[in-house]
Amino acid sequence: MRTLPRSSALAAAAVTLALGGSLAGTAQAAPAPAATAPATVYLVQGVAGSTMTLRVDGRVVSASAAAKSVVGPLRLTPGKHTVVADAPGTASDVTATIDVAAGSSTDAVVHRTADAGARPALTTYVNDLSPVPADSARLTVAHTAAVGPADIRVRDKVLFANVANGEELSLTVPAATYPVEIVPTATSGPSVLGPVDLPVKAGTLTRVFAIGVASAGTMDAVVHELPLRGTGGTPPRRVDAGSAGLSATVPTSAQSRRDGTGAAPLALGAGLLLLVGARRVRTGRSAAHS
């Protein structure tokens, strides 16, 4: 795990939320894991300004996880497990049940919802480690910060509009550096961050979690890098629209949370960005305990 400087890390969130696309030239699928293979889980402490004790099934896995910590890899048996994030002396405690599949890789993130005053949530995201084309990378960003909808701009063009808390976008991009910035929705600025040049490495899954509270000036991001399983397919060659899916969210009540805001990627100028295999993901209902 590495943590970028605040501006660069948040720019990672910007470029991924900004850039949607899918195209031919997909990577080869990895073999199905054995039914008894352990699951790999990383716990991400995404509540800015807090230190938490993290437990899995009653076992302490981190006694003092600071904000932006990534704890793991944890090897767990397939099935359901109880995760507790305890911030002593605060109302930020979270207890939730996660369900992991055999052979899977998952990031479980404790984070603020759009309501900065509400109890944090725990959201799980499955890491796609399948191959990508040569000289490419998989870039995935989850909006897990307490901030209103925002527009993502690349080279002064709005490429993704009205991005909401709880949404994730995953896409394949050529290894490169991308200039990006974030502005409040339907405005030309001033920017929430950037513009910043964001480097993306080939052969990796780069996960970016936007965290913090915009109104409190604590916006930040956590970057978690994992190696992919080789390469496959052909390099991305154009920008297209992505498709929606669902991530597993564990809020602090049993009520469902779904972000209904829509967003449409806008076309880029030729040669600006070349993407493949994008998918937009929104939150769904999962089990939780108060």
Protein Blocks (a to p, Z undefined) as FASTA:
>chain_A
ZZddfklmmmmmmmmmmmgcddehiacddddddfklccddddddfbghiacdddeehiaf
bfbdcehiacddddddedddddddddehiakbccddddddehiacdddddddfblkbccd
dddddddfbdcdehiacdddddfbdcddddddeehiafbghiaehiacdddddddddddd
dddehiabdcfbdjddddddehiacddddedjfklopaccdddddddehjedjddfbdcd
ddddddddddfbfbdcddfbdcddddddehkaccehiacdddddddddZZ
